[in-house]
Amino acid sequence: MAKKPPDDSGTDANPNASQVPPPTPIRRTCGTMQVHERMLRTMPGYREARDLSENNALRAAIFPSQRTGCTKIPVVVHVVYKMAAQNISDDQIKSQIAVLTADFRKKNTDIGSVPAPFSPLAADARIEFELAKTDPAGNASTGITRTSTNVNSFVDDDAVKSSATGGADAWPADKYLNIWVCPLGNNLLGYAQFPGGLAATDGVVILHSAFGTTGTAAAPFNLGRTATHEVGHWLNLRHIWGDDGSGCAGSDFVADTPNQASENVGTPAFPHVSCGNGPNGDMFMNYMDYVDDVAMMMFTAGQVTRMQATLDGLRSTIGTSISCGKTIHKEIIKEFAKEHPKDFVKDRPKDFPKEFVKELAKDPVFEPGKSFIADLPPKSVFDPPKSFLEPPIDFPFPEGGPGGPFIGRGPYGGGAMPFVLATGSGASAEASPETAAVAQAYLALLGHYARLYAYGQLDAAGMQAWQAAMAAYQRLTGS
């Protein structure tokens, strides 16, 4: 039987929707957890897929991913509209793709507004987005589909994701990020599907007036952050307060986000303290809270680890690996060159960026110094097993966790992750020459990590490796 074409007669596939589209909500709402809970109850295999995803994330938090560079993800935007104003322009769609890339690459113009205590935790997710250039059949595409519907407004029941219910069918979820833009009811701004759900419904849904930065985008959701929030869910991020109401017991399974009582809305003043998380309080400026677009501006390193684990796991077929691009400035090169020896170019740490070294070698003010890399003990003394410098399994991080008070035990949630020095022995009152030599090697390694961090060359995985090395050094030296 042929499908009846959509019309504007007023017939509505959603009997609860009025004939007039609802206005843009004034308070952020997200239907992701409701969708998640429904799928747990009704979809065979979903719970097991979620368990696998969480195990991958836990493993990545302990043993960081070796994924390097950036990932570029092709996006298809399905515009589903009843009224002409809901048929948003190509320019509005492109503005949203630009916001997604800026936010996930930590290139958003408001990143400098992150409060100072949280600024060191803000991280580049190393994920970029572009409108798909080819469709599933291999034909050239703009990455945009347009569907006229007779539905006044959709809800979180996935009807917008099927042509049979007035929406648009998904493109293959293993190759594309599907985004549906449509009128939404029930005061929803959007919702997403966590990794592990059905391919036919995989993706995110965004209200047409909370999408992009131009056209129908309406304050306070006119900076494209609703899509950033929902794509965060699509990459396995949870709400930052743990979705337990105001119980202070929920978790987003990320160690460097503070425990907080419940969602924040509007534009809170810093600090906003809850659940005893003072003095800095809630990280309400995180993209996974519920504040207005103008008030959210960061992901943390722990959240990046979780997203990268998803790209290594249940979403490993999507996107292509690309270079993250050069981030080295000539001023940094000159300052660095004044302090470090000519031999650094030849004897640099293996993971030191090649682009930096090339620029450093060319710089005319590069003056040789006496010692950049501390002399390491001879191989006969310092020859630990390969696993020695990897995060070991059973070592309790010092108070506050690795890297300071933001990670691990304490008001910043998550609980300390257990690690132990792979040698199996702690520091003695009088360190042996071998122990002293190993400590010296660790000190040199920590120096390299510190320099990489100072010049903006340490990604999330590097940060975690640095923290693990620091924990092992403190254990070794008893400091």
Phi, psi and omega in degrees: 000131182291142179286133178292130181293149179294152177216179180249033185285348182104350175296137186231126178289343176253103186296343181271355183273143177279170179284344179253124180303138180294153179289166176298131178300154178261355180227135184295133174223145184222133183263011187300314183291327176295318177297315179302312182294323178295318181291327175300323182281328194243343187254112177301134177088346183292316180300319180294320178295322178293320177300317179298317180297318180291323176297320177299318181293319179296317179298319181293328178293333180267315180240096187304147178298148175268007178301131180241167178069200181245165177241127177256125186251125177284137185241138168244127179256117178262107178272117180243120190220152170249320180256154184302322182294336180279348178275074191298156186283162174301321181296321178295320178296315180296326178297325179290320178298321178296320179295317180302312181296316180298315183293317182283344176259007182058038177246013176295141186293341182263011182299332179290351180272357177297129180306144186308319181296335181260347185303320179297342182271344181295135189223152174277119181284350179057042178230131177237162184227148174211150175295136183302138181264344176225151178271179183300337179272358180091005180277153177301141185215154172273350185079017181228131171242152181229128182228121173279140184227160172260010180272126180292316178202148180258167175233200186268026181267009177071012178299328181292347184266010181221134177294335181291340181241027174091005181250213181228137181290147178291149164277163185308122187289345178276356181237337186227149164272114177274127173237122175259129178245123189200171169288133181239142176257190179057029178060024180279137169267330180175175172200163184223168174245124177297160174302139177112357180270189180292140179297325184293341180240012185284134178139200181229155179237132183229139173298136185299333181265011174234027185240125178076194186236008183218186177063239184277354182301125187238137176299147006269020182237052186245019179244011175081009186280344175297316177294321177301315179299312184289323176293328172303315175299316181302332177263018170085019174274143177259168173299142191294336181269357173086006173054043176243032185069236178242030188280348181063015182244351180285166181216145171264006178063029177234127189284334186260016171255131183297147170293136178219160190289314184197186181293150170258147180229165178071224181230082183296158174267141178273137356272152173242104189267134173209162176053031179065029185264023177292166005277345188271338173074206184289146173270063186293343179279004177287143181299342184262015169265191185247018183289170177296161181306319185292343185259355180249138190200014183204150160251158176260168177300322179295321177293323177297317177303318181294318178293319179295325176297324177294320178289338173277339188250251188292345177244032184289344182271353186258141176088166178235148178280133179224165173289143177283352179087160181286138176234017185264131181254149183300325180298321179294316180303314183295315179296318180296319185295329182294333190257349192232152191285160179299327182292349180301324181301322182275323188251026182296160171301149185301326185268009181288134187303129181299322182298321179298313183299317179299315179295319181299318182294330182277339190293128183291338181268013179288108182253132179292136174250188185271316183206112174267310179267124180300143179297125178272154177293159180298154183304328182296334179267314183252091179219063184285164175296160183304326184286353187300318183270004176273154178301112181288183197263335197226024186260122180285122178300152175296166184311130181092351177086177182293139173082009176115190191285352184277341188241137175093218188288157177111194187295349181266012163076171170094328184080144181294137177276135185281129174223156173218147177298133188294344178290340177084007180225147179271184180283139177265167181299320177242108185292139175288164176302323179296317179295318179298321180294318178295318178299320179296320178295319177299318181299318177297317179299316180296326176297319178297315179299319181298321180291319177301318180295316182300329182256019172070025184251015183248117179275185185299319179296320177296322177300316181292322177296321178298314181297319179295320179295320179297317180298317180294320179297317180296322178294317183295320186263352182072019182272000000 
